[in-house]
Amino acid sequence: MVGLWTAALAPRLDQLGRDYIYTANNQQGIRAYDISTVSAPVEIQNFPNSTYGNWHAINLEQDSNYLYASIGGIFSAAGATPTQATGLAIFDVSDPTTMFMTSYWDSIDFYQGTAITKIVGDYAFLGGMEEGLVILNVADPFNISFVSQFVPDTTFPSIPVPGGTVPNARGMWVENDLVYLAYDRGGFRIIDVSDVFNPFEVSQHVNPDLDLVAGKAYNNVEVRNGIAYLPVDYCGLDVVDVSTPSAPVSIGWYNPWGCTFFNWIGAEGHTNELEFLNDSILLMTGGHHDVMAINVSDPTNPQLVGGFGDHLDSLVAWGLDIQGSRVAVGYLDNPTNIPYDSKWGGFKILDWSISTSVEESQLQAIEVYPNPSFDVVNFKNVPANTEYQLFNTLGAIVSSGEIEHSMRFNVEEGLYILQLSKGEATSSVKLMIR
């Protein structure tokens, strides 16, 4: 992808609970903001890409007083000559107002960019896209040193087509000497790094149901209690039992957009980052769907229970971070419109509160479209036994009953309030009928 992206690919709220946020902004470098007045962030630091080799800033990871920046753009087209090195920059943020870069590493041997960095002890684990897993020693933040590289099998689940998309290390989770790797078109891998100088692959996995219908675009992963949760680009969320690392098994798949091999461009949603809000709810960026709240208390049956954003607008969410009640969401401006139309880049900070009412969360997840409607109004994610009342601008009820997935309201043209109810919970939306 080309063009100047105004983006906050990775907004990272300060891990130490201070009122600061850091952003990796692709071609616009790395920035820090004071958010003590959260509705009016104030930029306090700006590091252009010339600070670290003129490579693009893609992702951020904070560990105590150090901020680790994944350096090297990842957006070159399939089969294109790579133009971005794999790199890592470390910043001291013990005082964010005077943050400074302690060291920077890149290598002409690795030239596919850096999608993600995870820090465990003395080591940084980098997702180097087609270069696979790159391991660095960061025990001394002023002196980064190379440890090893490991490229997983690139022929699984299929041999790449010449000039097409090849497996690339996009997202990862590191725990108990294992790297859980979202290997994009290479599915999901588990790698043993107990000896950081000699990593080896433990297992490789693709959801067989997904494999039959769409590309295996695994973008990220988070592991909790022996279960791996993987955003699968335009195919939602794959849930995999990894309690036996040598034999991962898909146990659930949330596939909200009916993905196929042919609808990546213009798909209704594109998932990317995720993080748990509490023991049962994870938040996941969904492209046009901004933020999706998924209930995974039953991992075999993930359920959408809430969200933020209007999927009918031209905003696309990419990055995500949670600290306390704050949720930071990164948006990107995509001038190419491929695979999605996105017209604004930056970040938003949400104050997220989970309702104690399951019914209320279910109502908030209902989608109403098109709006305005010229004929039929459609409803998505409707729980059973949901009632409605349609009010005109004078407050009179002009229609009522049980919501169906597709309805035609026999009313005059104008603005209406549609009130949805289930049990004691209610939710309302403005509905324009023309």
Secondary structure, DSSP 8 states (H G I E B T S, - for coil): --S---B-SEEEE-TTS-SEEEEE-BTT-EEEEE-SSTTS-EEEEEE-GGGGTT--EEEEEEETTEEEEEES-----TT------EEEEEEE-SSGGG-EEEEEEEETT--S---EEEEETTEEEEE-BTT-EEEEE-SSTTS-EEEEEE---SSSSS---TTS----B-EEEEETTEEEEE-BTT-EEEEE-SSTTS-EEEEEE--HHHHHHS---B---EEETTEEEEE-GGG-EEEEE-SSTTS-EEEEEE-TT---TT-STT-S-----EEESSSSEEEEE-BTT-EEEEE-SSTTS-EEEEEES-TTSS--EEEEEEETTEEEEEEEEETT-SS--EEEEEEEEEE----S-HHHHHHHT-EEESSSBSS-EEEES--TT-EEEEE-TTS-EEEEEE--SEE-----SEEEEEEEEETTEEEEEEEEE-
